[in-house]
Amino acid sequence: LVQLVLSTLLQTLRLAHNRTHVQMVPRLICTFAIRAPGLRGVFDLALELLGSCNAEFVQGLEHAIRTRIVDVEWEARDTVLEFVTRAVRELAWPCVELLVTQQVVDDAVRALSDAEEYVRASAAYLLAAVVERGDEERARYVSEHKHLTQSDLARLVADSEAFVKRAALDLVHALGTRGVGMWIECLTYRTLYDLADDPDFEVRVRCARILALLTQTSPVNTSELQSTSLLLEMCRDSSRYVRAECLRSLRELKQNTPDVDMTNEPEPKRVYVGERTDLWEKLRNVDLAQLEASLSAEHLYQEALDTQVARELMREKSDANAGNNILDCY
């Protein structure tokens, strides 16, 4: 009955064009009797109104968000963080600038340490969205936050849940793309090696993306972290999605890495030594055509045979008909 009444009220507010009626939306969000399922419907309406409403509505919505982000129920906290992330991703930054205040960022950073893994993941996705789509001031506020340290990022990247790792790697990649924060310091060779070997293929996809970013933007750390070697090793990954990300990254690296003059001309135009020369030599030896061919549909059945069927087949371990195909119970 409560859900039916709430749905009717939301539809009425959706059709109303009165500013006074619109101000009811933040009040509904602040109503703790409305739990996560109903809260999602209220946030859907708020997202529709956010782009066209005045500053008073946005400020009221920000207050309501800060009220519910500390809800005792983790589903409500998770729903609030997901809404703010949707708003940042789907709307232009000027529409949500007053919504994503420094206080909301503070709450999201604190949520990175939440006991519930879904809340931790949603908080990381929100901060990644703010860094990617926010202005320079807000991105720097996130990266220099006193409670978002190198150890905090490293802890998130090493989380036991795969979906938290995905969100954490998105945040690290966003910080690296902006060139701000301690994103490199939270990565070690062992961490990258474990991520490249993670059972979740989406984690490995994000790992390949970060390895390419490390190779391209931080040549000083390339040798220590061995990002190029790990990226080339991931080209043989069992998942075609990981190989596709490697292919995209390698093509981008080849386009952005200038050629090395390997001839004996007396006055070469450009000479690159050290890590860049080594990087270019490795990239020149990669057969991108063969890597791209492994992504085509014709190779999907073979990939399934190699990765799934092969390990389920029973094989004779000695002479034929020696009894290896007989069940143990007989």
URQUI-V334046 format. One record per backbone hydrogen bond with DSSP energy under -0.5 kcal/mol. CO is the residue of the C=O (numbers start at 0). NH is the residue of the N-H. E is the energy in kcal/mol with one decimal. If there is no record, write none. Layout:
co->CO nh->NH e->E
co->CO nh->NH e->E
This chain:
co->0 nh->4 e->-2.6
co->1 nh->5 e->-2.5
co->2 nh->6 e->-2.4
co->3 nh->7 e->-2.2
co->4 nh->8 e->-2.4
co->5 nh->9 e->-2.5
co->6 nh->10 e->-2.1
co->7 nh->11 e->-2.1
co->8 nh->12 e->-2.4
co->9 nh->13 e->-2.1
co->10 nh->14 e->-1.5
co->11 nh->15 e->-1.2
co->17 nh->21 e->-1.8
co->18 nh->22 e->-1.4
co->20 nh->23 e->-1.7
co->21 nh->24 e->-1.8
co->22 nh->26 e->-0.8
co->23 nh->27 e->-2.3
co->24 nh->28 e->-2.0
co->25 nh->29 e->-1.8
co->26 nh->30 e->-0.5
co->27 nh->30 e->-1.1
co->29 nh->31 e->-0.9
co->30 nh->33 e->-1.6
co->32 nh->34 e->-0.8
co->34 nh->38 e->-2.8
co->35 nh->39 e->-2.0
co->36 nh->40 e->-1.0
co->37 nh->41 e->-1.7
co->38 nh->42 e->-2.4
co->39 nh->43 e->-2.0
co->40 nh->44 e->-1.7
co->41 nh->45 e->-2.3
co->42 nh->46 e->-2.4
co->43 nh->47 e->-1.5
co->44 nh->48 e->-1.8
co->45 nh->49 e->-1.6
co->46 nh->50 e->-0.6
co->48 nh->51 e->-1.1
co->48 nh->52 e->-1.2
co->53 nh->57 e->-1.7
co->54 nh->58 e->-2.7
co->55 nh->59 e->-2.0
co->56 nh->60 e->-2.3
co->57 nh->61 e->-2.4
co->58 nh->62 e->-2.0
co->59 nh->63 e->-2.0
co->60 nh->64 e->-2.4
co->61 nh->65 e->-2.2
co->62 nh->66 e->-1.4
co->63 nh->67 e->-2.2
co->64 nh->68 e->-1.8
co->66 nh->69 e->-0.6
co->67 nh->70 e->-1.7
co->72 nh->76 e->-1.7
co->73 nh->77 e->-2.6
co->74 nh->78 e->-2.2
co->75 nh->79 e->-2.2
co->76 nh->80 e->-2.0
co->77 nh->81 e->-2.3
co->78 nh->82 e->-2.0
co->79 nh->83 e->-2.1
co->80 nh->84 e->-2.1
co->81 nh->85 e->-2.4
co->82 nh->86 e->-2.5
co->83 nh->87 e->-2.2
co->84 nh->88 e->-2.4
co->85 nh->89 e->-2.8
co->86 nh->90 e->-1.9
co->91 nh->94 e->-1.3
co->91 nh->95 e->-0.8
co->92 nh->95 e->-1.2
co->92 nh->96 e->-1.2
co->95 nh->99 e->-2.5
co->98 nh->100 e->-1.6
co->100 nh->104 e->-2.1
co->101 nh->105 e->-2.3
co->102 nh->106 e->-2.1
co->103 nh->107 e->-2.2
co->104 nh->108 e->-2.5
co->105 nh->109 e->-2.1
co->106 nh->110 e->-1.7
co->107 nh->111 e->-0.6
co->108 nh->111 e->-1.0
co->109 nh->112 e->-1.6
co->110 nh->113 e->-1.8
co->115 nh->119 e->-1.8
co->116 nh->120 e->-2.3
co->117 nh->121 e->-2.3
co->118 nh->122 e->-2.4
co->119 nh->123 e->-2.0
co->120 nh->124 e->-2.4
co->121 nh->125 e->-2.1
co->122 nh->126 e->-2.3
co->123 nh->127 e->-2.3
co->124 nh->128 e->-2.1
co->125 nh->129 e->-2.2
co->126 nh->130 e->-2.3
co->127 nh->131 e->-2.3
co->128 nh->132 e->-2.7
co->129 nh->133 e->-2.0
co->134 nh->138 e->-2.3
co->135 nh->139 e->-2.3
co->136 nh->140 e->-1.8
co->137 nh->141 e->-1.9
co->138 nh->142 e->-2.2
co->139 nh->143 e->-2.2
co->141 nh->144 e->-1.2
co->144 nh->147 e->-1.5
co->146 nh->148 e->-0.6
co->148 nh->152 e->-2.0
co->149 nh->153 e->-2.4
co->150 nh->154 e->-2.2
co->151 nh->155 e->-1.9
co->152 nh->156 e->-2.5
co->153 nh->157 e->-1.5
co->155 nh->158 e->-1.7
co->160 nh->164 e->-1.8
co->161 nh->165 e->-2.3
co->162 nh->166 e->-1.7
co->163 nh->167 e->-2.6
co->164 nh->168 e->-2.8
co->165 nh->169 e->-2.0
co->166 nh->170 e->-2.0
co->167 nh->171 e->-2.5
co->168 nh->172 e->-2.6
co->169 nh->173 e->-2.2
co->170 nh->174 e->-2.4
co->171 nh->175 e->-2.3
co->172 nh->176 e->-2.6
co->173 nh->177 e->-2.0
co->174 nh->178 e->-0.9
co->174 nh->179 e->-2.1
co->181 nh->185 e->-1.1
co->183 nh->186 e->-2.0
co->187 nh->191 e->-2.5
co->188 nh->192 e->-2.6
co->189 nh->193 e->-2.3
co->190 nh->194 e->-2.3
co->191 nh->195 e->-2.5
co->192 nh->196 e->-0.9
co->194 nh->197 e->-1.5
co->198 nh->200 e->-0.6
co->199 nh->203 e->-1.6
co->200 nh->204 e->-2.2
co->201 nh->205 e->-1.9
co->202 nh->206 e->-2.1
co->203 nh->207 e->-2.4
co->204 nh->208 e->-1.7
co->205 nh->209 e->-2.1
co->206 nh->210 e->-2.5
co->207 nh->211 e->-2.1
co->208 nh->212 e->-1.8
co->209 nh->213 e->-2.7
co->210 nh->214 e->-2.4
co->211 nh->215 e->-2.0
co->212 nh->216 e->-2.6
co->213 nh->217 e->-2.0
co->217 nh->220 e->-0.7
co->217 nh->221 e->-0.7
co->218 nh->222 e->-0.7
co->220 nh->224 e->-2.5
co->221 nh->225 e->-1.5
co->221 nh->226 e->-0.9
co->225 nh->229 e->-2.1
co->226 nh->230 e->-2.4
co->227 nh->231 e->-2.4
co->228 nh->232 e->-2.0
co->229 nh->233 e->-1.9
co->231 nh->234 e->-0.9
co->232 nh->235 e->-1.5
co->233 nh->236 e->-1.8
co->238 nh->242 e->-1.9
co->239 nh->243 e->-2.3
co->240 nh->244 e->-1.8
co->241 nh->245 e->-2.3
co->242 nh->246 e->-2.6
co->243 nh->247 e->-2.4
co->244 nh->248 e->-2.4
co->245 nh->249 e->-2.8
co->246 nh->250 e->-2.4
co->247 nh->251 e->-2.0
co->248 nh->252 e->-2.4
co->249 nh->253 e->-2.6
co->250 nh->254 e->-1.9
co->251 nh->255 e->-1.8
co->252 nh->256 e->-1.4
co->255 nh->257 e->-0.6
co->258 nh->260 e->-0.5
co->259 nh->261 e->-0.9
co->264 nh->267 e->-0.6
co->269 nh->260 e->-0.7
co->272 nh->275 e->-0.9
co->273 nh->277 e->-2.1
co->274 nh->278 e->-2.7
co->275 nh->279 e->-2.5
co->276 nh->280 e->-2.2
co->277 nh->281 e->-2.0
co->278 nh->282 e->-2.4
co->279 nh->283 e->-2.3
co->280 nh->284 e->-1.0
co->282 nh->285 e->-1.2
co->285 nh->287 e->-1.3
co->286 nh->290 e->-1.9
co->287 nh->291 e->-2.6
co->288 nh->292 e->-2.1
co->289 nh->293 e->-1.4
co->291 nh->294 e->-1.5
co->292 nh->295 e->-1.2
co->295 nh->298 e->-1.4
co->296 nh->299 e->-1.5
co->296 nh->300 e->-0.5
co->298 nh->302 e->-2.3
co->299 nh->303 e->-2.3
co->300 nh->304 e->-2.3
co->301 nh->305 e->-2.5
co->302 nh->306 e->-2.5
co->303 nh->307 e->-2.5
co->303 nh->308 e->-1.8
co->304 nh->309 e->-1.9
co->308 nh->311 e->-1.4
co->308 nh->312 e->-0.8
co->309 nh->312 e->-0.7
co->318 nh->321 e->-1.1
co->322 nh->325 e->-1.4
co->326 nh->329 e->-1.4
